[in-house]
Amino acid sequence: DAGITQSPRHKVTETGTPVTLRCHQTENHRYMYWYRQDPGHGLRLIHYSYGVKDTDKGEVSDGYSVSRSKTEDFLLTLESATSSQTSVYFCAISETSTSGGTLAKNIQYFGAGTRLSVL
Amino acid sequence: AQSVAQPEDQVNVAEGNPLTVKCTYSVSGNPYLFWYVQYPNRGLQFLLKYITGDNLVKGSYGFEAEFNKSQTSFHMKKPSALVSDSALYFCAVRVSYGGATNKLIFGTGTLLAVQP
C-alpha cells in the first residue's frame, strides 16, 4: 500500500472516549489526507495537510481534529467518539509536480484503512 | 456545486463480455479525473487518470476510460471482463480547495460483479 501504514487497523471503543488514528508514510510526500468511507457515501474528506503544521478542513470535519508535526505522520483524533463516527478511515498521500506549468501528478495513494466501531 | 455521480450501484457482467462503469462529473474549470478500485478489506488502488490530451486513456489491468467533455462523462471500460475484476470502483475528480489543489471528490462507488 504505497509506503503508508495506518494504525491501528481495527479498534472498538465506547461513546465519549478519545481516539487517535495514526498514518505514517515513508514516501516524503507533501500532502496527506484523512477520509471516511461509509455505504452510500463513497469516500468523504475529513481533513487534509499540505505540509508540516499546515492543515485544513474537508467536507466532514466536525468532531475531528488533526495534527502533523512531522512530514511522515498525520494523526486523526476523535475528541469524544460518537456512534456516528463508526466507519472505515483511510489515509492517503500525494505529491504534486509541475512540468511546463501543468500539474503532472495528482494521484493519491491510500493506506489499508482502519475500521473503527464506536459502541 | 462540484460533484461526481456514479449512477449504477452495481454492474453485472459475464466473464469475457465487455464492461462499462459510468461516471459523470460537475466541476468548474478543466477536470482532472481518476478511477480507483477497491478490493475487499483493502485501500483504494489507482487505475487511471485523465489530465489532458487524448480523450481515451489507458490504465492498469486492461482498463481504459473515455473523457467526453460535452457529456461531462468519464466512463470506464474493458473489452473482456475477468472474474478477478470483481471489486468496488470509484470515480473521482480533483477540485481546488483552500491551499491544496489535490483535493478529490469521490463518487459513491459501483460494485462490479463478473460472473463466470
Interface residues (C-beta under 8 A of the other chain):
Chain A: D1 I4 Y31 Y33 Y35 G40 H41 G42 L43 R44 L45 Y48 Y50 D54 D56 G58 F90 A92 S94 T96 T102 L103 A104 N106 I107 Q108 Y109 F110 G111 A112 G113
Chain B: Y32 F34 Y36 N41 R42 G43 L44 Q45 F46 K49 I51 T52 F90 R94 Y97 G98 G99 A100 T101 N102 K103 L104 I105 F106 G107 T108 G109
